[in-house]
Amino acid sequence: MQVLQTALNNLARRSRSACFARAETPEGTMVVAQSRDGWDSSRLLLPGLYEVLSADLDGPFAVAIPHRDQLLACSAIDVDTVEALKARAIDDARRAPHRISQRVFLLGKDGLEPFDPNLETPV
């Protein structure tokens, strides 16, 4: 556990100047990490990410990390925006040389879990 905590502390230190931008899309609001430092996808693991995203979105959040320098988020309650996020994650992962995942995750106050598309309202 000490190794994990050290890694999270290092990531938090590298994230002090991380840039998260609000993006208005035809389907709704997304937040896109735009630090361009190679660590944006890793920021999904930071305990304070929920609070950062709460500045622009209503939680819980649908989040995706298609490649190593991308983190996308939207309100998990907004079905149209979640569908747009899923499509973008698939497309971006397909084209990325350093892909991570096409999957969408649910980020709530209690942490991260797989997104269940069968739930009407994520909890």
C-alpha positions, -999 to +999 in steps of 0.1 A: +000+000+000+029+024+006+040+021-030+004+030-042+003+059-019+037+072-030+025+069-067-007+088-060+013+115-041+037+118-071+007+120-095-010+147-073+022+167-072+024+165-111-012+175-113-011+208-094-013+227-127-035+202-146-059+218-170-095+207-172-116+225-198-154+227-201-166+218-236-201+225-248-211+198-274-244+195-293-253+166-268-243+185-236-214+196-214-182+176-212-150+182-193-118+174-211-084+172-194-060+192-215-027+193-197-009+175-226+017+162-202+012+125-207-005+121-173-042+131-180-055+095-181-038+087-148-056+116-131-087+093-131-071+077-100-068+109-080-091+111-050-099+148-056-111+143-092-148+142-082-145+176-067-126+190-097-154+177-121-181+190-098-171+226-107-186+221-141-208+190-140-235+174-119-224+141-104-220+112-106-198+113-137-193+091-168-156+091-175-134+077-202-096+074-207-092+064-244-055+070-244-027+079-221-031+117-225-069+120-224-096+120-198-132+128-208-161+133-184-198+142-184-227+140-161-238+103-159-274+115-156-274+131-191-281+101-214-274+119-247-240+132-234-230+098-221-238+083-255-216+110-272-188+104-247-190+066-254-188+072-291-158+096-287-140+072-264-144+044-290-132+066-319-103+082-300-091+049-286-092+034-321-070+061-335-046+065-306-010+050-307-011+047-269-046+035-263-059+025-229-096+017-231-129+023-249-148+016-217-167+042-198-166+042-160-188+057-133-171+081-109-191+088-078-183+103-044-173+068-032-150+061-061-147+045-095-167+015-108-177+001-142-205+021-159-237+000-160-257+010-191-287-010-178-293+014-149-317+041-157-301+065-132-266+056-121-261+056-083 
